[in-house]
């Protein structure tokens, strides 16, 4: 069984030392969704939401959040992100929105937390911008889809 790397021998939280790890290309993708009423989805698709450009605002919020992950989550290393793409796709089948993030860097540690943060904040922004018209919304399914780079290699969810 693996030991917890963010806990020292005395049980105290610590930031992992990545100083001796080689810089490699790192990438992570994450996804999540916001489930809503069909009428809410239609309102956004038809640009009738009271708070304006819902999808553009939420995508931008996700990008900004990825860049601030180390400020939000204790013990995360601040990373120079090379690329952050957040895409929100309306989905009639849910009904709701599928949120995806793709984050890249070159460094000594991965970007899974940045991708998860981007998706989480994009979903929260959607919720905030639509809560006045839909109290039934649910944020769900936030997870890492894939990661590449580093010592542990590539990984993809099922």
mmCIF file of the C-alpha atoms, coordinates in Angstrom:
data_MODEL
# 
_entry.id   MODEL 
# 
loop_
_atom_site.group_PDB 
_atom_site.id 
_atom_site.type_symbol 
_atom_site.label_atom_id 
_atom_site.label_alt_id 
_atom_site.label_comp_id 
_atom_site.label_asym_id 
_atom_site.label_entity_id 
_atom_site.label_seq_id 
_atom_site.pdbx_PDB_ins_code 
_atom_site.Cartn_x 
_atom_site.Cartn_y 
_atom_site.Cartn_z 
_atom_site.occupancy 
_atom_site.B_iso_or_equiv 
_atom_site.pdbx_formal_charge 
_atom_site.auth_seq_id 
_atom_site.auth_comp_id 
_atom_site.auth_asym_id 
_atom_site.auth_atom_id 
_atom_site.pdbx_PDB_model_num 
ATOM 1   C CA . UNK A 1 1   ? 0.000   0.000  0.000   1.00 0.00 ? 1   UNK A CA 1 
ATOM 2   C CA . UNK A 1 2   ? 1.281   3.469  -0.917  1.00 0.00 ? 2   UNK A CA 1 
ATOM 3   C CA . UNK A 1 3   ? 1.992   6.012  1.812   1.00 0.00 ? 3   UNK A CA 1 
ATOM 4   C CA . UNK A 1 4   ? 0.384   9.435  1.822   1.00 0.00 ? 4   UNK A CA 1 
ATOM 5   C CA . UNK A 1 5   ? 2.889   11.891 0.382   1.00 0.00 ? 5   UNK A CA 1 
ATOM 6   C CA . UNK A 1 6   ? 1.331   15.017 1.932   1.00 0.00 ? 6   UNK A CA 1 
ATOM 7   C CA . UNK A 1 7   ? 1.751   13.747 5.518   1.00 0.00 ? 7   UNK A CA 1 
ATOM 8   C CA . UNK A 1 8   ? 5.100   13.668 7.338   1.00 0.00 ? 8   UNK A CA 1 
ATOM 9   C CA . UNK A 1 9   ? 6.239   11.074 9.881   1.00 0.00 ? 9   UNK A CA 1 
ATOM 10  C CA . UNK A 1 10  ? 4.572   13.059 12.679  1.00 0.00 ? 10  UNK A CA 1 
ATOM 11  C CA . UNK A 1 11  ? 1.209   13.246 10.907  1.00 0.00 ? 11  UNK A CA 1 
ATOM 12  C CA . UNK A 1 12  ? 1.572   16.897 9.881   1.00 0.00 ? 12  UNK A CA 1 
ATOM 13  C CA . UNK A 1 13  ? 0.606   18.215 6.480   1.00 0.00 ? 13  UNK A CA 1 
ATOM 14  C CA . UNK A 1 14  ? 3.509   19.024 4.187   1.00 0.00 ? 14  UNK A CA 1 
ATOM 15  C CA . UNK A 1 15  ? 4.035   20.113 0.609   1.00 0.00 ? 15  UNK A CA 1 
ATOM 16  C CA . UNK A 1 16  ? 5.734   17.367 -1.392  1.00 0.00 ? 16  UNK A CA 1 
ATOM 17  C CA . UNK A 1 17  ? 9.262   18.197 -2.539  1.00 0.00 ? 17  UNK A CA 1 
ATOM 18  C CA . UNK A 1 18  ? 9.316   17.924 -6.327  1.00 0.00 ? 18  UNK A CA 1 
ATOM 19  C CA . UNK A 1 19  ? 12.649  19.724 -6.680  1.00 0.00 ? 19  UNK A CA 1 
ATOM 20  C CA . UNK A 1 20  ? 14.541  16.648 -7.829  1.00 0.00 ? 20  UNK A CA 1 
ATOM 21  C CA . UNK A 1 21  ? 11.905  15.443 -10.290 1.00 0.00 ? 21  UNK A CA 1 
ATOM 22  C CA . UNK A 1 22  ? 12.592  16.108 -13.969 1.00 0.00 ? 22  UNK A CA 1 
ATOM 23  C CA . UNK A 1 23  ? 10.368  18.498 -15.888 1.00 0.00 ? 23  UNK A CA 1 
ATOM 24  C CA . UNK A 1 24  ? 8.165   16.632 -18.348 1.00 0.00 ? 24  UNK A CA 1 
ATOM 25  C CA . UNK A 1 25  ? 5.191   17.554 -20.488 1.00 0.00 ? 25  UNK A CA 1 
ATOM 26  C CA . UNK A 1 26  ? 2.069   17.109 -18.364 1.00 0.00 ? 26  UNK A CA 1 
ATOM 27  C CA . UNK A 1 27  ? -1.560  17.087 -19.425 1.00 0.00 ? 27  UNK A CA 1 
ATOM 28  C CA . UNK A 1 28  ? -4.837  16.368 -17.668 1.00 0.00 ? 28  UNK A CA 1 
ATOM 29  C CA . UNK A 1 29  ? -8.435  16.401 -18.783 1.00 0.00 ? 29  UNK A CA 1 
ATOM 30  C CA . UNK A 1 30  ? -11.431 16.553 -16.484 1.00 0.00 ? 30  UNK A CA 1 
ATOM 31  C CA . UNK A 1 31  ? -15.169 16.626 -16.922 1.00 0.00 ? 31  UNK A CA 1 
ATOM 32  C CA . UNK A 1 32  ? -18.362 17.338 -15.049 1.00 0.00 ? 32  UNK A CA 1 
ATOM 33  C CA . UNK A 1 33  ? -21.932 18.353 -15.707 1.00 0.00 ? 33  UNK A CA 1 
ATOM 34  C CA . UNK A 1 34  ? -24.666 20.662 -14.593 1.00 0.00 ? 34  UNK A CA 1 
ATOM 35  C CA . UNK A 1 35  ? -28.099 19.086 -14.792 1.00 0.00 ? 35  UNK A CA 1 
ATOM 36  C CA . UNK A 1 36  ? -31.006 21.499 -15.204 1.00 0.00 ? 36  UNK A CA 1 
ATOM 37  C CA . UNK A 1 37  ? -34.591 21.814 -16.362 1.00 0.00 ? 37  UNK A CA 1 
ATOM 38  C CA . UNK A 1 38  ? -35.136 21.605 -20.132 1.00 0.00 ? 38  UNK A CA 1 
ATOM 39  C CA . UNK A 1 39  ? -36.498 25.167 -20.044 1.00 0.00 ? 39  UNK A CA 1 
ATOM 40  C CA . UNK A 1 40  ? -33.246 26.417 -18.506 1.00 0.00 ? 40  UNK A CA 1 
ATOM 41  C CA . UNK A 1 41  ? -31.212 24.726 -21.192 1.00 0.00 ? 41  UNK A CA 1 
ATOM 42  C CA . UNK A 1 42  ? -33.406 26.260 -23.900 1.00 0.00 ? 42  UNK A CA 1 
ATOM 43  C CA . UNK A 1 43  ? -33.066 29.710 -22.316 1.00 0.00 ? 43  UNK A CA 1 
ATOM 44  C CA . UNK A 1 44  ? -29.273 29.507 -22.459 1.00 0.00 ? 44  UNK A CA 1 
ATOM 45  C CA . UNK A 1 45  ? -29.212 28.110 -26.002 1.00 0.00 ? 45  UNK A CA 1 
ATOM 46  C CA . UNK A 1 46  ? -31.480 30.967 -27.143 1.00 0.00 ? 46  UNK A CA 1 
ATOM 47  C CA . UNK A 1 47  ? -29.388 33.645 -25.334 1.00 0.00 ? 47  UNK A CA 1 
ATOM 48  C CA . UNK A 1 48  ? -32.320 34.613 -23.096 1.00 0.00 ? 48  UNK A CA 1 
ATOM 49  C CA . UNK A 1 49  ? -30.637 34.116 -19.699 1.00 0.00 ? 49  UNK A CA 1 
ATOM 50  C CA . UNK A 1 50  ? -31.118 37.145 -17.412 1.00 0.00 ? 50  UNK A CA 1 
ATOM 51  C CA . UNK A 1 51  ? -27.410 37.351 -16.548 1.00 0.00 ? 51  UNK A CA 1 
ATOM 52  C CA . UNK A 1 52  ? -26.188 37.396 -20.157 1.00 0.00 ? 52  UNK A CA 1 
ATOM 53  C CA . UNK A 1 53  ? -23.510 35.279 -21.817 1.00 0.00 ? 53  UNK A CA 1 
ATOM 54  C CA . UNK A 1 54  ? -23.715 32.277 -19.495 1.00 0.00 ? 54  UNK A CA 1 
ATOM 55  C CA . UNK A 1 55  ? -21.471 29.832 -21.374 1.00 0.00 ? 55  UNK A CA 1 
ATOM 56  C CA . UNK A 1 56  ? -18.718 32.323 -22.208 1.00 0.00 ? 56  UNK A CA 1 
ATOM 57  C CA . UNK A 1 57  ? -18.647 33.608 -18.637 1.00 0.00 ? 57  UNK A CA 1 
ATOM 58  C CA . UNK A 1 58  ? -18.481 30.106 -17.146 1.00 0.00 ? 58  UNK A CA 1 
ATOM 59  C CA . UNK A 1 59  ? -15.726 29.014 -19.551 1.00 0.00 ? 59  UNK A CA 1 
ATOM 60  C CA . UNK A 1 60  ? -13.679 32.091 -18.635 1.00 0.00 ? 60  UNK A CA 1 
ATOM 61  C CA . UNK A 1 61  ? -14.264 31.462 -14.925 1.00 0.00 ? 61  UNK A CA 1 
ATOM 62  C CA . UNK A 1 62  ? -12.952 27.913 -15.350 1.00 0.00 ? 62  UNK A CA 1 
ATOM 63  C CA . UNK A 1 63  ? -9.788  29.139 -17.059 1.00 0.00 ? 63  UNK A CA 1 
ATOM 64  C CA . UNK A 1 64  ? -9.202  31.748 -14.365 1.00 0.00 ? 64  UNK A CA 1 
ATOM 65  C CA . UNK A 1 65  ? -9.755  29.160 -11.635 1.00 0.00 ? 65  UNK A CA 1 
ATOM 66  C CA . UNK A 1 66  ? -7.233  26.724 -13.116 1.00 0.00 ? 66  UNK A CA 1 
ATOM 67  C CA . UNK A 1 67  ? -4.637  29.488 -12.917 1.00 0.00 ? 67  UNK A CA 1 
ATOM 68  C CA . UNK A 1 68  ? -5.436  30.013 -9.203  1.00 0.00 ? 68  UNK A CA 1 
ATOM 69  C CA . UNK A 1 69  ? -5.560  26.386 -8.068  1.00 0.00 ? 69  UNK A CA 1 
ATOM 70  C CA . UNK A 1 70  ? -2.541  26.696 -5.763  1.00 0.00 ? 70  UNK A CA 1 
ATOM 71  C CA . UNK A 1 71  ? -4.274  29.627 -4.019  1.00 0.00 ? 71  UNK A CA 1 
ATOM 72  C CA . UNK A 1 72  ? -7.415  27.565 -3.430  1.00 0.00 ? 72  UNK A CA 1 
ATOM 73  C CA . UNK A 1 73  ? -6.144  24.099 -2.495  1.00 0.00 ? 73  UNK A CA 1 
ATOM 74  C CA . UNK A 1 74  ? -3.587  23.745 0.290   1.00 0.00 ? 74  UNK A CA 1 
ATOM 75  C CA . UNK A 1 75  ? -0.326  22.007 -0.628  1.00 0.00 ? 75  UNK A CA 1 
ATOM 76  C CA . UNK A 1 76  ? -0.828  22.324 -4.412  1.00 0.00 ? 76  UNK A CA 1 
ATOM 77  C CA . UNK A 1 77  ? 2.251   23.602 -6.186  1.00 0.00 ? 77  UNK A CA 1 
ATOM 78  C CA . UNK A 1 78  ? 1.840   26.796 -8.205  1.00 0.00 ? 78  UNK A CA 1 
ATOM 79  C CA . UNK A 1 79  ? 2.383   25.803 -11.836 1.00 0.00 ? 79  UNK A CA 1 
ATOM 80  C CA . UNK A 1 80  ? 3.142   27.762 -14.990 1.00 0.00 ? 80  UNK A CA 1 
ATOM 81  C CA . UNK A 1 81  ? 0.257   26.592 -17.138 1.00 0.00 ? 81  UNK A CA 1 
ATOM 82  C CA . UNK A 1 82  ? 0.956   26.413 -20.851 1.00 0.00 ? 82  UNK A CA 1 
ATOM 83  C CA . UNK A 1 83  ? -2.653  25.869 -21.913 1.00 0.00 ? 83  UNK A CA 1 
ATOM 84  C CA . UNK A 1 84  ? -6.110  25.794 -20.357 1.00 0.00 ? 84  UNK A CA 1 
ATOM 85  C CA . UNK A 1 85  ? -9.190  25.095 -22.463 1.00 0.00 ? 85  UNK A CA 1 
ATOM 86  C CA . UNK A 1 86  ? -12.638 24.927 -20.899 1.00 0.00 ? 86  UNK A CA 1 
ATOM 87  C CA . UNK A 1 87  ? -15.522 23.877 -23.111 1.00 0.00 ? 87  UNK A CA 1 
ATOM 88  C CA . UNK A 1 88  ? -19.179 23.826 -22.095 1.00 0.00 ? 88  UNK A CA 1 
ATOM 89  C CA . UNK A 1 89  ? -21.540 21.891 -24.324 1.00 0.00 ? 89  UNK A CA 1 
ATOM 90  C CA . UNK A 1 90  ? -25.324 21.979 -23.997 1.00 0.00 ? 90  UNK A CA 1 
ATOM 91  C CA . UNK A 1 91  ? -26.740 18.455 -23.937 1.00 0.00 ? 91  UNK A CA 1 
ATOM 92  C CA . UNK A 1 92  ? -30.465 17.883 -24.479 1.00 0.00 ? 92  UNK A CA 1 
ATOM 93  C CA . UNK A 1 93  ? -30.154 14.268 -23.320 1.00 0.00 ? 93  UNK A CA 1 
ATOM 94  C CA . UNK A 1 94  ? -29.166 15.241 -19.755 1.00 0.00 ? 94  UNK A CA 1 
ATOM 95  C CA . UNK A 1 95  ? -30.733 17.883 -19.905 1.00 0.00 ? 95  UNK A CA 1 
ATOM 96  C CA . UNK A 1 96  ? -27.942 20.245 -18.970 1.00 0.00 ? 96  UNK A CA 1 
ATOM 97  C CA . UNK A 1 97  ? -24.375 21.093 -19.789 1.00 0.00 ? 97  UNK A CA 1 
ATOM 98  C CA . UNK A 1 98  ? -21.255 18.959 -20.144 1.00 0.00 ? 98  UNK A CA 1 
ATOM 99  C CA . UNK A 1 99  ? -18.150 20.776 -18.924 1.00 0.00 ? 99  UNK A CA 1 
ATOM 100 C CA . UNK A 1 100 ? -14.681 19.738 -20.075 1.00 0.00 ? 100 UNK A CA 1 
ATOM 101 C CA . UNK A 1 101 ? -11.227 21.075 -19.228 1.00 0.00 ? 101 UNK A CA 1 
ATOM 102 C CA . UNK A 1 102 ? -7.872  20.349 -20.835 1.00 0.00 ? 102 UNK A CA 1 
ATOM 103 C CA . UNK A 1 103 ? -4.795  21.655 -18.986 1.00 0.00 ? 103 UNK A CA 1 
ATOM 104 C CA . UNK A 1 104 ? -1.125  21.459 -19.984 1.00 0.00 ? 104 UNK A CA 1 
ATOM 105 C CA . UNK A 1 105 ? 2.207   22.408 -18.475 1.00 0.00 ? 105 UNK A CA 1 
ATOM 106 C CA . UNK A 1 106 ? 5.855   21.415 -18.498 1.00 0.00 ? 106 UNK A CA 1 
ATOM 107 C CA . UNK A 1 107 ? 6.975   20.760 -14.977 1.00 0.00 ? 107 UNK A CA 1 
ATOM 108 C CA . UNK A 1 108 ? 7.757   18.387 -12.143 1.00 0.00 ? 108 UNK A CA 1 
ATOM 109 C CA . UNK A 1 109 ? 4.178   17.709 -11.073 1.00 0.00 ? 109 UNK A CA 1 
ATOM 110 C CA . UNK A 1 110 ? 0.864   17.045 -12.785 1.00 0.00 ? 110 UNK A CA 1 
ATOM 111 C CA . UNK A 1 111 ? -2.107  19.262 -13.574 1.00 0.00 ? 111 UNK A CA 1 
ATOM 112 C CA . UNK A 1 112 ? -5.011  17.056 -12.486 1.00 0.00 ? 112 UNK A CA 1 
ATOM 113 C CA . UNK A 1 113 ? -6.003  19.486 -9.726  1.00 0.00 ? 113 UNK A CA 1 
ATOM 114 C CA . UNK A 1 114 ? -5.987  22.406 -12.178 1.00 0.00 ? 114 UNK A CA 1 
ATOM 115 C CA . UNK A 1 115 ? -8.272  20.525 -14.573 1.00 0.00 ? 115 UNK A CA 1 
ATOM 116 C CA . UNK A 1 116 ? -10.647 19.552 -11.749 1.00 0.00 ? 116 UNK A CA 1 
ATOM 117 C CA . UNK A 1 117 ? -10.675 23.117 -10.435 1.00 0.00 ? 117 UNK A CA 1 
ATOM 118 C CA . UNK A 1 118 ? -11.467 24.487 -13.890 1.00 0.00 ? 118 UNK A CA 1 
ATOM 119 C CA . UNK A 1 119 ? -14.448 22.141 -14.272 1.00 0.00 ? 119 UNK A CA 1 
ATOM 120 C CA . UNK A 1 120 ? -15.678 22.749 -10.729 1.00 0.00 ? 120 UNK A CA 1 
ATOM 121 C CA . UNK A 1 121 ? -15.627 26.527 -10.985 1.00 0.00 ? 121 UNK A CA 1 
ATOM 122 C CA . UNK A 1 122 ? -17.165 26.494 -14.463 1.00 0.00 ? 122 UNK A CA 1 
ATOM 123 C CA . UNK A 1 123 ? -20.037 24.398 -13.062 1.00 0.00 ? 123 UNK A CA 1 
ATOM 124 C CA . UNK A 1 124 ? -20.381 26.701 -10.057 1.00 0.00 ? 124 UNK A CA 1 
ATOM 125 C CA . UNK A 1 125 ? -20.496 29.713 -12.363 1.00 0.00 ? 125 UNK A CA 1 
ATOM 126 C CA . UNK A 1 126 ? -23.225 28.112 -14.471 1.00 0.00 ? 126 UNK A CA 1 
ATOM 127 C CA . UNK A 1 127 ? -25.153 27.425 -11.278 1.00 0.00 ? 127 UNK A CA 1 
ATOM 128 C CA . UNK A 1 128 ? -24.712 30.997 -10.046 1.00 0.00 ? 128 UNK A CA 1 
ATOM 129 C CA . UNK A 1 129 ? -25.792 32.542 -13.329 1.00 0.00 ? 129 UNK A CA 1 
ATOM 130 C CA . UNK A 1 130 ? -28.894 30.325 -13.596 1.00 0.00 ? 130 UNK A CA 1 
ATOM 131 C CA . UNK A 1 131 ? -30.024 29.882 -9.994  1.00 0.00 ? 131 UNK A CA 1 
ATOM 132 C CA . UNK A 1 132 ? -32.612 32.665 -10.288 1.00 0.00 ? 132 UNK A CA 1 
ATOM 133 C CA . UNK A 1 133 ? -34.478 30.708 -12.987 1.00 0.00 ? 133 UNK A CA 1 
ATOM 134 C CA . UNK A 1 134 ? -33.872 27.080 -11.902 1.00 0.00 ? 134 UNK A CA 1 
ATOM 135 C CA . UNK A 1 135 ? -33.685 25.814 -8.345  1.00 0.00 ? 135 UNK A CA 1 
ATOM 136 C CA . UNK A 1 136 ? -33.529 22.152 -9.435  1.00 0.00 ? 136 UNK A CA 1 
ATOM 137 C CA . UNK A 1 137 ? -29.966 22.242 -10.838 1.00 0.00 ? 137 UNK A CA 1 
ATOM 138 C CA . UNK A 1 138 ? -27.429 19.618 -9.771  1.00 0.00 ? 138 UNK A CA 1 
ATOM 139 C CA . UNK A 1 139 ? -23.668 19.607 -10.293 1.00 0.00 ? 139 UNK A CA 1 
ATOM 140 C CA . UNK A 1 140 ? -22.512 16.042 -10.870 1.00 0.00 ? 140 UNK A CA 1 
ATOM 141 C CA . UNK A 1 141 ? -19.837 13.718 -12.211 1.00 0.00 ? 141 UNK A CA 1 
ATOM 142 C CA . UNK A 1 142 ? -16.736 15.845 -11.729 1.00 0.00 ? 142 UNK A CA 1 
ATOM 143 C CA . UNK A 1 143 ? -13.735 13.611 -12.369 1.00 0.00 ? 143 UNK A CA 1 
ATOM 144 C CA . UNK A 1 144 ? -10.362 13.289 -14.062 1.00 0.00 ? 144 UNK A CA 1 
ATOM 145 C CA . UNK A 1 145 ? -10.747 11.700 -17.497 1.00 0.00 ? 145 UNK A CA 1 
ATOM 146 C CA . UNK A 1 146 ? -7.074  11.332 -18.348 1.00 0.00 ? 146 UNK A CA 1 
ATOM 147 C CA . UNK A 1 147 ? -3.563  12.394 -17.463 1.00 0.00 ? 147 UNK A CA 1 
ATOM 148 C CA . UNK A 1 148 ? -0.216  12.059 -19.152 1.00 0.00 ? 148 UNK A CA 1 
ATOM 149 C CA . UNK A 1 149 ? 3.388   12.716 -18.276 1.00 0.00 ? 149 UNK A CA 1 
ATOM 150 C CA . UNK A 1 150 ? 5.470   12.132 -15.208 1.00 0.00 ? 150 UNK A CA 1 
ATOM 151 C CA . UNK A 1 151 ? 6.808   9.056  -13.488 1.00 0.00 ? 151 UNK A CA 1 
ATOM 152 C CA . UNK A 1 152 ? 3.450   7.307  -13.214 1.00 0.00 ? 152 UNK A CA 1 
ATOM 153 C CA . UNK A 1 153 ? 2.856   7.604  -16.948 1.00 0.00 ? 153 UNK A CA 1 
ATOM 154 C CA . UNK A 1 154 ? -0.399  7.909  -18.820 1.00 0.00 ? 154 UNK A CA 1 
ATOM 155 C CA . UNK A 1 155 ? -3.813  7.097  -17.418 1.00 0.00 ? 155 UNK A CA 1 
ATOM 156 C CA . UNK A 1 156 ? -7.338  7.160  -18.873 1.00 0.00 ? 156 UNK A CA 1 
ATOM 157 C CA . UNK A 1 157 ? -10.645 6.559  -17.086 1.00 0.00 ? 157 UNK A CA 1 
ATOM 158 C CA . UNK A 1 158 ? -13.064 3.941  -18.312 1.00 0.00 ? 158 UNK A CA 1 
# 
